[in-house]
Amino acid sequence: MNDVPRNDAPGNDAPGNGVPGNGDRFPGLRRRGFLAATSGAVGLGALALAGCGSSGSTNTSAKGGKPQRGGRLRAAFAGGGASETLDPHLSNLFADVARAKALFDKLADYGADLSAEPRLASGWEPNGKLDRWKVTLRKATFHNGAPVTAKDVLYSYRRIADPKKAFRAKADLEPIDLKASRALDERTVEFVLKRPTAEFPSVLAAFGAYIVPEGAQDFDQKPVGSGPFRFVSFAPGKSAVFKRNADYWDGAPHLDELEIVIANEESARVNALLGGQVEYAHELNPTTGRAHEGKGQIEIVRLRNSAMQSFAMKTDRKPFDDKRVREAFFLIADRKELVDGALSGAGEIGNDLFGKGYEYYADGLPQREQDLDRAKSLLKKAGAEDLTVTLDTSPVAAGFPEAAAIFRDQAAKAGVTIKVKTGSKDSYWTDILDGGTLCSYRSGAMPITTHISQRLLTDSSTNATHWQHKDFDALYQQAQSTKDKKARADVYQRMQRRLYAEGGFLIWGFADWILGTAKNVRGVQTDAPANSLDWARFDKVWLA
């Protein structure tokens, strides 16, 4: 739900509108975005992975050992049908980003704690006012042998920011004055900002902010990037094949080839993995994970803290304009029951704050537990003893209807009547942004600072809780203008303490992101939330 036309992007909460493609290699079309479930499925034909054989390995460990060179890894993702593209600036689906990461690089990317780590940039340095940043490029080359230069960086960012286009990273690059920014030399860029921005490295890591060669426009025929793999072939909605880039600046991949195949239904991805037709299956549901974990046939990999699970209360309208009602709802939630029931136990409980385990997270606050007596007392003081509330939900995301039903039953114990209203999968995210009073909500991984700027400032475009407080906005601006990191962290802690006390997000859990691999696959990182650098990092994977 960012300011982009297709809201199925990394870190977004909303799905795109699926457009069926023809000739899928797996039956069905179910477009899934980053941590967002889809609108419906459309059957499109039988499984046909000609020439794909079994991996033949019986290794019992999914990681470890000395990396080995060679082989082709086949990775199954849900896709976008015939409309798919290799244009990295249009990356919206998981499959899009997996392909983009194979071919291209960004200046920075998100580490396991969602802080920015240098990639094509070897470093960065601000001026005293934090409104100019000097970024130095490492020595890297594109697949055609040309060096990656400051001119390529400025071209890429200006292409993304084109007002006539709708590229994924446009909103993230908004703080940059690209007309004033310039190349100081071949490998140094001076970014001029519109305002002080202490977290500017996170801008460089923005989803979709890939660096392409100056003048590049056509990416579907023979794309040239600086990434770990080179282009071989691409059939939209079917398959993309890449080969090892021996000259990659971060070390050549272990694999000789990578193939990303499209399998839109989860059952098709699982069956292809079990049948040896692929070695990696992305986005498995908790039931599948539980059924196969530790059984010896495939490996189940859980990426912790990948998806925030919550209910969003509109703080600008009754009954949630009274902070006592919001606190009562915090205390009504039995978070473990919600995680166990709605997520089949595949996750951990939340504490009404986004970004558990991420940089700046306020982990020193007491863990909230259900307290029905206190909730009833607060409701009585607020004059809301016999409260009736409509909870908007939808099967747009896994676990939403189940969580709504569980919370309805929990609320009844505090004398609150919750009427569950199931909305359309196609329009749910638009409907609940400004409509209703209480809704099911979730989010993918992103820096806590991005969560604040996109969802919790007065002018945030995806402010689902309508949290609008000028003093809170001022704290954010103070943090962004504070050069000392410890002092900046202290401000973010103050902001989170306020959200914990009276915010509009009842964050009850954090879901695992579940992958499946063949027994002979090594090097898959387990501490990388979906959307982070080491997620779908196929240049570091090998076949034993």
GUDOTOR-341782 format. One record per residue (C-alpha): residue number from 1; residue in three letters; x, y, z. Coordinates in Angstrom, 1 decimal, padded with zeros to 4 digits. Layout:
<nodes>
NUM,ALA,X,Y,Z
...
</nodes>
This chain:
<nodes>
1,MET,000.0,000.0,000.0
2,ASN,002.7,002.5,-001.0
3,ASP,002.4,005.1,-003.7
4,VAL,002.8,002.7,-006.5
5,PRO,000.1,001.3,-008.8
6,ARG,000.9,-002.3,-008.1
7,ASN,000.8,-002.8,-004.4
8,ASP,002.1,-006.3,-004.2
9,ALA,005.7,-005.2,-003.6
10,PRO,008.2,-006.0,-001.0
11,GLY,007.2,-004.6,002.3
12,ASN,003.8,-003.8,001.1
13,ASP,000.6,-004.9,002.6
14,ALA,-001.6,-005.1,-000.4
15,PRO,-001.9,-007.5,-003.3
16,GLY,-001.9,-006.6,-006.9
17,ASN,-004.7,-007.6,-009.3
18,GLY,-003.7,-010.9,-010.8
19,VAL,-003.5,-011.0,-014.6
20,PRO,-003.7,-014.6,-015.9
21,GLY,-000.9,-015.6,-018.2
22,ASN,-000.9,-018.4,-020.7
23,GLY,001.1,-021.6,-020.7
24,ASP,002.2,-021.6,-017.1
25,ARG,004.5,-024.5,-016.3
26,PHE,002.5,-025.3,-013.2
27,PRO,-001.3,-025.2,-012.9
28,GLY,-003.1,-022.1,-011.7
29,LEU,-002.3,-018.5,-011.3
30,ARG,-002.0,-017.0,-007.9
31,ARG,-000.2,-013.7,-007.9
32,ARG,001.5,-013.2,-004.6
33,GLY,003.3,-010.1,-003.7
34,PHE,005.8,-009.5,-000.9
35,LEU,004.2,-010.8,002.2
36,ALA,000.8,-010.2,000.6
37,ALA,-001.6,-013.0,-000.4
38,THR,-003.5,-012.8,-003.7
39,SER,-006.8,-012.3,-005.2
40,GLY,-008.1,-015.6,-006.7
41,ALA,-006.6,-018.4,-008.6
42,VAL,-007.2,-019.3,-012.3
43,GLY,-006.5,-022.8,-013.6
44,LEU,-004.2,-022.7,-016.6
45,GLY,-003.0,-026.1,-017.5
46,ALA,-001.0,-029.1,-016.4
47,LEU,002.5,-029.4,-014.9
48,ALA,005.1,-029.7,-017.7
49,LEU,008.7,-029.5,-016.6
50,ALA,010.2,-031.3,-019.5
51,GLY,013.7,-032.7,-018.9
52,CYS,013.7,-032.1,-015.2
53,GLY,015.1,-035.0,-013.2
54,SER,015.6,-035.8,-009.6
55,SER,018.5,-034.2,-007.6
56,GLY,019.3,-037.7,-006.3
57,SER,020.8,-036.5,-003.0
58,THR,020.1,-038.0,000.4
59,ASN,022.1,-035.5,002.4
60,THR,020.3,-034.8,005.7
61,SER,021.5,-031.2,006.2
62,ALA,020.2,-028.1,004.4
63,LYS,023.4,-026.2,005.1
64,GLY,027.0,-026.6,006.0
65,GLY,030.1,-028.2,004.5
66,LYS,032.5,-026.8,002.0
67,PRO,030.9,-025.1,-001.0
68,GLN,031.0,-027.0,-004.2
69,ARG,031.1,-025.6,-007.7
70,GLY,028.6,-026.6,-010.4
71,GLY,025.1,-027.6,-011.3
72,ARG,021.8,-025.9,-012.0
73,LEU,019.4,-025.0,-009.2
74,ARG,015.8,-024.7,-010.1
75,ALA,013.7,-022.5,-007.8
76,ALA,009.9,-022.3,-007.9
77,PHE,008.1,-019.1,-007.2
78,ALA,004.6,-017.7,-007.7
79,GLY,004.6,-015.4,-010.7
80,GLY,002.7,-012.8,-012.6
81,GLY,001.9,-014.5,-015.9
82,ALA,002.5,-013.2,-019.3
83,SER,003.0,-009.6,-018.0
84,GLU,006.2,-010.5,-016.2
85,THR,009.3,-008.4,-017.0
86,LEU,013.0,-008.4,-016.2
87,ASP,013.0,-004.6,-015.7
88,PRO,014.4,-004.4,-012.2
89,HIS,012.7,-001.1,-011.5
90,LEU,009.3,-002.8,-011.9
91,SER,010.1,-005.5,-009.4
92,ASN,006.9,-006.1,-007.4
93,LEU,006.5,-009.9,-006.9
94,PHE,008.9,-012.2,-005.1
95,ALA,009.8,-013.8,-008.4
96,ASP,010.6,-010.4,-009.9
97,VAL,013.0,-009.6,-007.1
98,ALA,014.6,-013.0,-007.2
99,ARG,015.3,-012.5,-010.9
100,ALA,016.5,-008.9,-010.3
101,LYS,018.9,-010.0,-007.5
102,ALA,020.4,-012.5,-009.9
103,LEU,021.1,-009.9,-012.6
104,PHE,021.5,-006.6,-010.8
105,ASP,022.8,-004.9,-007.7
106,LYS,021.7,-002.0,-005.5
107,LEU,024.0,000.6,-003.8
108,ALA,023.0,-001.0,-000.5
109,ASP,020.7,-003.7,000.8
110,TYR,019.0,-004.6,004.1
111,GLY,020.8,-006.9,006.6
112,ALA,019.1,-009.4,008.9
113,ASP,018.2,-006.5,011.3
114,LEU,017.0,-004.4,008.4
115,SER,019.9,-001.9,008.7
116,ALA,021.5,-000.9,005.5
117,GLU,024.7,-002.7,004.3
118,PRO,026.9,-001.5,001.5
119,ARG,026.7,-003.3,-001.8
120,LEU,027.8,-001.4,-005.0
121,ALA,028.5,001.4,-002.7
122,SER,031.7,000.8,-000.7
123,GLY,030.8,003.6,001.7
124,TRP,029.0,006.8,002.4
125,GLU,029.6,010.0,004.3
126,PRO,027.2,012.9,005.2
127,ASN,028.0,016.5,005.7
128,GLY,027.3,018.1,009.1
129,LYS,023.7,019.0,008.2
130,LEU,022.8,015.5,006.9
131,ASP,021.5,017.1,003.7
132,ARG,024.4,016.1,001.4
133,TRP,025.8,012.6,001.2
134,LYS,028.9,011.5,-000.6
135,VAL,028.6,007.9,-001.9
136,THR,031.7,006.0,-003.1
137,LEU,031.3,003.1,-005.5
138,ARG,033.4,-000.1,-005.3
139,LYS,035.1,-001.4,-008.4
140,ALA,032.5,-003.4,-010.2
141,THR,031.7,-004.2,-013.8
142,PHE,028.5,-004.8,-015.8
143,HIS,028.2,-008.1,-017.7
144,ASN,029.4,-006.4,-020.9
145,GLY,032.7,-005.4,-019.2
146,ALA,031.9,-001.8,-018.7
147,PRO,032.6,-000.3,-015.2
148,VAL,029.8,000.7,-012.9
149,THR,030.1,004.5,-012.7
150,ALA,028.5,007.5,-010.9
151,LYS,026.7,008.3,-014.2
152,ASP,025.0,004.9,-014.2
153,VAL,023.8,005.5,-010.6
154,LEU,022.4,008.9,-011.4
155,TYR,020.7,007.6,-014.6
156,SER,019.2,004.7,-012.7
157,TYR,017.7,006.9,-010.0
158,ARG,016.5,009.5,-012.4
159,ARG,014.8,006.8,-014.4
160,ILE,013.1,005.5,-011.3
161,ALA,012.0,009.0,-010.4
162,ASP,010.5,009.8,-013.8
163,PRO,007.1,011.5,-013.1
164,LYS,005.7,009.8,-016.2
165,LYS,006.6,006.3,-014.8
166,ALA,005.4,004.3,-011.8
167,PHE,008.5,002.5,-010.6
168,ARG,008.6,000.7,-007.3
169,ALA,011.3,002.8,-005.6
170,LYS,010.0,006.2,-006.6
171,ALA,008.5,007.1,-003.2
172,ASP,011.6,005.9,-001.4
173,LEU,013.9,008.1,-003.5
174,GLU,011.7,011.2,-002.9
175,PRO,014.1,012.8,-000.4
176,ILE,016.8,013.1,-003.1
177,ASP,017.0,016.3,-005.2
178,LEU,018.2,014.4,-008.3
179,LYS,018.5,017.6,-010.4
180,ALA,021.1,019.0,-007.9
181,SER,022.9,015.7,-007.3
182,ARG,026.0,015.1,-009.4
183,ALA,028.9,012.8,-010.2
184,LEU,032.1,014.2,-008.5
185,ASP,034.2,011.6,-010.5
186,GLU,033.7,008.2,-012.1
187,ARG,033.2,006.5,-008.7
188,THR,031.8,009.2,-006.5
189,VAL,028.2,010.5,-006.3
190,GLU,027.1,013.6,-004.3
191,PHE,023.5,013.2,-003.4
192,VAL,021.8,016.5,-002.5
193,LEU,018.8,016.0,-000.2
194,LYS,015.6,018.1,000.2
195,ARG,015.9,017.9,004.0
196,PRO,018.2,016.3,006.6
197,THR,018.0,012.5,006.4
198,ALA,020.0,010.6,009.0
199,GLU,018.8,007.2,007.6
200,PHE,019.8,008.0,004.0
201,PRO,021.6,004.6,003.6
202,SER,018.2,003.0,003.9
203,VAL,017.1,005.0,000.9
204,LEU,020.0,003.5,-001.1
205,ALA,018.7,000.0,000.0
206,ALA,015.1,000.8,-001.2
207,PHE,013.2,-002.1,-002.8
208,GLY,013.6,-001.8,-006.5
209,ALA,016.5,000.7,-006.5
210,TYR,018.7,-001.3,-008.8
211,ILE,021.6,000.2,-010.7
212,VAL,021.4,-000.3,-014.5
213,PRO,023.8,000.9,-017.3
214,GLU,023.3,004.5,-018.4
215,GLY,020.7,004.6,-021.2
216,ALA,019.3,001.1,-020.6
217,GLN,015.6,000.7,-021.4
218,ASP,014.9,-002.7,-022.8
219,PHE,015.5,-005.5,-020.2
220,ASP,013.5,-008.4,-021.6
221,GLN,015.7,-009.3,-024.6
222,LYS,019.2,-009.2,-023.3
223,PRO,019.5,-007.4,-019.9
224,VAL,022.9,-006.3,-018.7
225,GLY,023.5,-005.9,-015.0
226,SER,026.3,-006.1,-012.5
227,GLY,024.8,-009.1,-010.6
228,PRO,026.1,-012.6,-009.8
229,PHE,024.4,-014.2,-012.8
230,ARG,024.3,-013.4,-016.5
231,PHE,021.2,-013.6,-018.7
232,VAL,020.5,-016.7,-020.8
233,SER,016.7,-016.8,-021.5
234,PHE,013.4,-015.5,-020.3
235,ALA,009.8,-016.7,-021.0
236,PRO,007.4,-014.5,-019.0
237,GLY,005.1,-016.6,-016.7
238,LYS,007.3,-019.7,-017.3
239,SER,011.0,-019.6,-016.7
240,ALA,014.1,-017.5,-016.5
241,VAL,017.6,-019.0,-016.9
242,PHE,020.8,-017.4,-015.8
243,LYS,024.5,-018.5,-015.9
244,ARG,027.4,-017.9,-013.5
245,ASN,029.1,-014.5,-013.7
246,ALA,032.7,-015.5,-013.0
247,ASP,033.7,-011.8,-012.7
248,TYR,031.2,-010.8,-010.0
249,TRP,032.7,-008.3,-007.6
250,ASP,031.4,-010.2,-004.5
251,GLY,032.8,-013.5,-005.7
252,ALA,031.5,-015.8,-008.4
253,PRO,028.5,-018.0,-007.6
254,HIS,029.0,-021.6,-006.8
255,LEU,026.2,-022.6,-009.1
256,ASP,026.8,-022.9,-012.9
257,GLU,023.2,-022.0,-013.6
258,LEU,020.1,-020.8,-011.9
259,GLU,016.6,-021.3,-013.2
260,ILE,013.6,-019.5,-011.7
261,VAL,010.4,-021.3,-012.7
262,ILE,006.8,-020.2,-012.1
263,ALA,004.5,-022.4,-010.0
264,ASN,001.6,-020.3,-008.9
265,GLU,-000.2,-022.7,-006.6
266,GLU,001.6,-023.7,-003.3
267,SER,000.6,-027.3,-003.9
268,ALA,002.4,-027.3,-007.3
269,ARG,005.6,-025.9,-005.7
270,VAL,005.5,-028.5,-003.0
271,ASN,004.8,-031.4,-005.4
272,ALA,007.6,-030.2,-007.8
273,LEU,010.0,-030.1,-004.8
274,LEU,009.0,-033.6,-003.6
275,GLY,009.2,-035.0,-007.1
276,GLY,012.7,-033.7,-007.7
277,GLN,011.6,-031.2,-010.4
278,VAL,012.9,-028.2,-008.5
279,GLU,015.4,-027.9,-005.6
280,TYR,013.9,-024.8,-004.0
281,ALA,010.2,-023.9,-003.3
282,HIS,009.3,-020.5,-002.1
283,GLU,006.4,-019.4,000.1
284,LEU,005.0,-022.5,001.8
285,ASN,002.1,-022.4,004.2
286,PRO,002.5,-023.4,007.9
287,THR,000.5,-026.6,007.4
288,THR,003.0,-027.8,004.7
289,GLY,005.9,-026.8,006.9
290,ARG,004.6,-028.7,009.8
291,ALA,003.8,-031.8,007.7
292,HIS,007.3,-032.1,006.2
293,GLU,009.6,-030.7,008.9
294,GLY,012.0,-033.3,010.2
295,LYS,010.5,-036.0,008.0
296,GLY,013.7,-036.5,006.0
297,GLN,012.3,-036.0,002.5
298,ILE,012.9,-032.3,002.1
299,GLU,014.3,-029.5,004.3
300,ILE,012.0,-026.8,005.7
301,VAL,013.6,-023.4,006.3
302,ARG,011.9,-020.8,008.5
303,LEU,012.8,-017.1,008.1
304,ARG,011.8,-015.6,011.4
305,ASN,010.1,-012.3,012.0
306,SER,009.3,-011.9,008.3
307,ALA,005.7,-010.7,008.6
308,MET,003.9,-008.5,011.1
309,GLN,000.4,-009.7,012.0
310,SER,-002.0,-007.2,013.6
311,PHE,-005.3,-005.5,013.9
312,ALA,-005.4,-001.8,013.0
313,MET,-007.7,000.5,015.0
314,LYS,-008.7,003.9,013.4
315,THR,-007.6,006.4,016.1
316,ASP,-009.6,009.3,014.7
317,ARG,-013.0,007.9,015.1
318,LYS,-015.2,006.2,017.7
319,PRO,-014.7,004.0,019.6
320,PHE,-010.9,004.1,019.1
321,ASP,-010.5,007.8,019.4
322,ASP,-010.4,007.1,023.1
323,LYS,-007.0,005.7,024.0
324,ARG,-008.6,003.7,026.9
325,VAL,-010.5,001.7,024.4
326,ARG,-007.3,001.0,022.4
327,GLU,-005.5,-000.1,025.6
328,ALA,-008.4,-002.4,026.4
329,PHE,-008.1,-004.0,023.1
330,PHE,-004.4,-004.5,023.6
331,LEU,-005.3,-006.4,026.8
332,ILE,-008.1,-008.4,025.3
333,ALA,-005.7,-010.2,022.9
334,ASP,-004.3,-013.6,023.9
335,ARG,-001.4,-013.4,021.5
336,LYS,-000.2,-017.0,021.9
337,GLU,-003.7,-018.3,021.0
338,LEU,-003.7,-016.1,017.9
339,VAL,-000.2,-017.3,016.8
340,ASP,-001.1,-020.9,017.4
341,GLY,-004.6,-020.7,015.8
342,ALA,-004.1,-018.3,012.9
343,LEU,-000.5,-019.1,012.1
344,SER,-000.5,-022.8,013.1
345,GLY,002.2,-021.9,015.5
346,ALA,004.6,-020.7,012.7
347,GLY,005.6,-017.4,014.3
348,GLU,006.1,-015.7,017.7
349,ILE,004.0,-013.3,019.7
350,GLY,004.1,-009.5,019.2
351,ASN,004.1,-006.6,021.6
352,ASP,002.2,-004.0,019.7
353,LEU,005.4,-002.6,018.0
354,PHE,006.6,-003.2,014.5
355,GLY,010.0,-004.7,013.7
356,LYS,010.8,-007.3,016.4
357,GLY,014.5,-008.0,016.1
358,TYR,015.2,-005.1,013.8
359,GLU,017.4,-002.1,014.3
360,TYR,016.0,000.4,016.8
361,TYR,013.3,-002.0,018.1
362,ALA,012.3,-001.1,021.7
363,ASP,012.7,-004.6,023.2
364,GLY,012.9,-003.4,026.8
365,LEU,009.1,-002.9,027.2
366,PRO,007.1,-005.4,029.2
367,GLN,005.5,-008.1,027.1
368,ARG,001.7,-007.5,027.1
369,GLU,-000.5,-010.4,028.2
370,GLN,-004.2,-010.9,028.2
371,ASP,-005.8,-009.1,031.2
372,LEU,-009.6,-009.2,030.8
373,ASP,-010.4,-007.6,034.1
374,ARG,-008.2,-004.6,033.3
375,ALA,-009.7,-004.4,029.8
376,LYS,-013.3,-004.4,031.3
377,SER,-012.3,-001.6,033.7
378,LEU,-010.9,000.5,031.0
379,LEU,-014.0,000.0,028.8
380,LYS,-016.2,001.0,031.7
381,LYS,-014.2,004.2,032.4
382,ALA,-014.5,005.0,028.7
383,GLY,-018.3,004.4,028.7
384,ALA,-018.0,001.5,026.3
385,GLU,-019.1,-001.4,028.5
386,ASP,-021.4,-002.9,025.9
387,LEU,-019.3,-002.1,022.9
388,THR,-020.1,-003.5,019.5
389,VAL,-017.4,-003.2,016.7
390,THR,-017.1,-004.4,013.1
391,LEU,-013.9,-006.1,012.3
392,ASP,-013.0,-006.0,008.6
393,THR,-011.1,-009.0,007.3
394,SER,-010.6,-011.0,004.1
395,PRO,-008.9,-014.1,002.8
396,VAL,-006.5,-011.8,001.1
397,ALA,-003.8,-013.0,003.5
398,ALA,-003.2,-016.3,005.1
399,GLY,-004.6,-016.4,008.6
400,PHE,-006.7,-013.3,008.4
401,PRO,-010.2,-014.9,008.8
402,GLU,-008.9,-017.3,011.4
403,ALA,-007.4,-014.5,013.5
404,ALA,-010.5,-012.4,013.2
405,ALA,-012.7,-015.3,014.5
406,ILE,-010.3,-016.0,017.4
407,PHE,-010.2,-012.3,018.4
408,ARG,-014.0,-012.1,018.2
409,ASP,-014.2,-014.9,020.8
410,GLN,-011.5,-013.4,023.0
411,ALA,-013.3,-010.0,023.0
412,ALA,-016.6,-011.6,024.0
413,LYS,-015.0,-012.6,027.3
414,ALA,-014.5,-008.9,028.0
415,GLY,-018.1,-008.0,027.0
416,VAL,-017.2,-006.7,023.6
417,THR,-019.2,-007.8,020.6
418,ILE,-017.2,-008.1,017.4
419,LYS,-019.0,-008.5,014.1
420,VAL,-016.6,-010.0,011.5
421,LYS,-017.1,-008.6,008.0
422,THR,-015.3,-010.4,005.2
423,GLY,-014.4,-008.2,002.3
424,SER,-013.2,-008.6,-001.3
425,LYS,-009.7,-009.9,-001.8
426,ASP,-009.4,-007.6,-004.8
427,SER,-010.2,-004.3,-003.1
428,TYR,-009.5,-005.1,000.6
429,TRP,-006.4,-003.0,001.0
430,THR,-008.0,000.0,-000.6
431,ASP,-011.2,-000.4,001.3
432,ILE,-009.6,-000.6,004.8
433,LEU,-007.2,002.3,004.3
434,ASP,-009.8,005.0,005.1
435,GLY,-012.9,002.9,005.7
436,GLY,-014.1,001.1,008.8
437,THR,-012.8,001.3,012.3
438,LEU,-011.0,-002.0,012.9
439,CYS,-009.4,-004.3,010.4
440,SER,-006.9,-007.2,009.9
441,TYR,-003.5,-006.0,008.8
442,ARG,-000.1,-007.2,008.1
443,SER,003.3,-006.0,006.7
444,GLY,006.4,-007.4,005.3
445,ALA,009.9,-006.6,006.5
446,MET,011.2,-003.1,006.2
447,PRO,013.3,-000.8,008.5
448,ILE,011.4,000.5,011.5
449,THR,012.1,004.0,010.3
450,THR,010.4,003.2,007.0
451,HIS,007.4,001.8,008.8
452,ILE,007.1,005.1,010.8
453,SER,007.5,007.3,007.7
454,GLN,005.1,005.4,005.6
455,ARG,002.4,004.6,008.2
456,LEU,002.6,006.8,011.2
457,LEU,003.2,010.4,010.2
458,THR,000.3,012.9,009.7
459,ASP,000.9,012.9,005.9
460,SER,001.9,009.3,005.5
461,SER,000.1,007.8,002.4
462,THR,-000.6,004.4,004.0
463,ASN,-001.6,005.6,007.5
464,ALA,-004.1,002.8,008.2
465,THR,-004.6,003.7,011.9
466,HIS,-005.0,007.4,011.1
467,TRP,-002.3,008.1,013.7
468,GLN,-001.9,011.9,013.3
469,HIS,000.1,013.8,015.9
470,LYS,002.2,016.8,015.1
471,ASP,004.4,016.2,018.1
472,PHE,005.1,012.7,017.0
473,ASP,005.9,014.0,013.5
474,ALA,008.3,016.4,015.2
475,LEU,010.1,013.6,017.0
476,TYR,010.6,011.8,013.6
477,GLN,012.1,015.0,012.1
478,GLN,014.3,015.3,015.2
479,ALA,015.6,011.8,014.8
480,GLN,016.3,012.3,011.1
481,SER,018.3,015.5,011.9
482,THR,020.3,013.8,014.6
483,LYS,023.8,012.6,013.5
484,ASP,024.8,010.7,016.6
485,LYS,023.3,007.3,016.3
486,LYS,022.8,006.7,020.0
487,ALA,021.0,010.0,020.4
488,ARG,018.9,009.1,017.3
489,ALA,018.0,005.7,018.8
490,ASP,016.9,007.3,022.0
491,VAL,014.4,009.4,020.0
492,TYR,013.0,006.3,018.2
493,GLN,012.7,004.6,021.6
494,ARG,010.5,007.5,022.8
495,MET,008.3,007.2,019.8
496,GLN,007.9,003.5,020.3
497,ARG,007.0,003.9,023.9
498,ARG,004.2,006.2,022.9
499,LEU,002.9,003.8,020.3
500,TYR,003.1,001.0,022.8
501,ALA,001.0,003.0,025.3
502,GLU,-001.6,004.4,022.9
503,GLY,-001.0,003.6,019.3
504,GLY,-003.5,002.1,016.8
505,PHE,-001.7,-001.2,015.8
506,LEU,-002.5,-004.2,017.9
507,ILE,000.5,-006.2,016.8
508,TRP,-000.2,-009.7,018.1
509,GLY,002.4,-011.7,016.2
510,PHE,005.2,-012.1,013.7
511,ALA,004.9,-014.9,011.1
512,ASP,007.7,-017.1,009.8
513,TRP,008.3,-017.1,006.1
514,ILE,008.6,-020.8,005.1
515,LEU,010.8,-022.2,002.3
516,GLY,011.4,-025.7,001.2
517,THR,014.6,-027.1,-000.3
518,ALA,015.9,-030.4,-001.6
519,LYS,018.2,-032.3,000.7
520,ASN,021.3,-031.5,-001.3
521,VAL,020.9,-027.7,-001.2
522,ARG,023.4,-025.8,001.0
523,GLY,023.9,-022.2,001.8
524,VAL,020.3,-021.0,002.3
525,GLN,020.4,-018.4,005.0
526,THR,018.0,-019.0,007.9
527,ASP,018.4,-015.6,009.7
528,ALA,017.3,-013.5,006.7
529,PRO,013.8,-012.1,006.8
530,ALA,012.0,-012.1,003.5
531,ASN,013.0,-008.8,001.7
532,SER,016.5,-008.7,003.2
533,LEU,019.8,-009.1,001.4
534,ASP,020.4,-012.8,002.2
535,TRP,016.8,-013.8,001.2
536,ALA,016.9,-015.5,-002.2
537,ARG,020.7,-015.1,-002.3
538,PHE,021.3,-017.8,-004.9
539,ASP,024.9,-016.7,-005.5
540,LYS,025.8,-018.1,-002.1
541,VAL,023.9,-021.4,-002.5
542,TRP,025.4,-024.7,-003.7
543,LEU,024.5,-028.3,-004.5
544,ALA,026.2,-031.0,-002.4
</nodes>
